[in-house]
Amino acid sequence: MITEKGESVWGYFYSEDYPEKESAYIRITFAGKTPYLLPKTKYLFNPTLSSVRVYDRGNGQYMIDFMGGDGAEGYNALFVFDEKGLIKRYLYRNF
């Protein structure tokens, strides 16, 4: 499915049913620092919150990885960030 603006939709392909959930934002908080939001990734539907994993890369960078969708709609989202903000975002189909 593609939006009217030509943007990809993740975790939701069919127009018969509406998705149950959408990732609106990811809030990052480091001890003693002001929290910030990762820039919104549009249309990450039906995230599997039990799959969220956070990794310390050991170089001041961290990663958040999670899955979403189901079956043919499945995707993985990976965000690389540091204390200043988002460095890179990867979205890919997981089948």
N, C-alpha and C positions, 0 to 999 in steps of 0.2 A: 504494500500500500504506500502511496506517495501523497503528501498533502497538496492542497491547491497551490502552494508556493514551491512545490517540487522537492520538499524535504522528505528524507527517509523516515519511516516509522519502524521502531524496534519492539518486538514482542506482541505485535497485533497486526494481522494481515487481512482479516475478513471483516466485512462491513455488517454482517448479520447481528453480531453482538458487540457491545461496547466493552472496552477493557475495564477490568475491575480496579486497577491501581496504576498510578503513574509516579515516577520519581520526580518530585518537584524541585528538590535541591539536595545537596550534600553539604552539611555544615562541618567544618574542620576547626578543632580547638586544640591548641597546644598549651600546656601548663604555663600560666603567667602571661599569655599573649591574648590579644583580642581575636575572638573567633571570626572566621570569614566563610563565605559560601563559595563552593566551586561553581564556575559558570554553568548555568542550566544547560543540560544536554536535552534537547527537545525530543519528546516522544519516546522515552524509555518506559514502556508499559509493562505491567505485571512483573516487577522485580521480585526475585526470590530472596527475601531478607535473611533467611537462614543460611544462604550461601555466601554472605558478605565475609571477606577476608581482608585483613590489613597487614601489610608487610613493611618492615623497616629495611631499606636497601643498604643501610650502613654508611651512606655518603651524604646524609642530611635530607635524603629524599625518601618518600613513602609511597606505597601503592595501595589502592582500594580496588578489589576485584569482586565482581558479583555476576550472577546469572539472572536471566529473566526470560519471560515468555514460556512456551511449552511446545514440545515437538518441533514442527517445521517453523514455528514462530520464535524458537529459542535464540538467544544471543548471550554474549559475554560483554561486560563493560569493564574496562581497566583504566583507572585514573592514576597518573603519577603526579605528585605534588610535593612541595616543601613548605617551610614556614611562611613564605611569601605568596604562594598561590599555585595554581595549576601549571604544570610543565607540559604534559601531554595526555591526550585522551585517545583510547583505542576502543572501537566497537566492532564486533565481528560476529558472524553467525556461528553457532557452536555445533553444527552438524556437517 
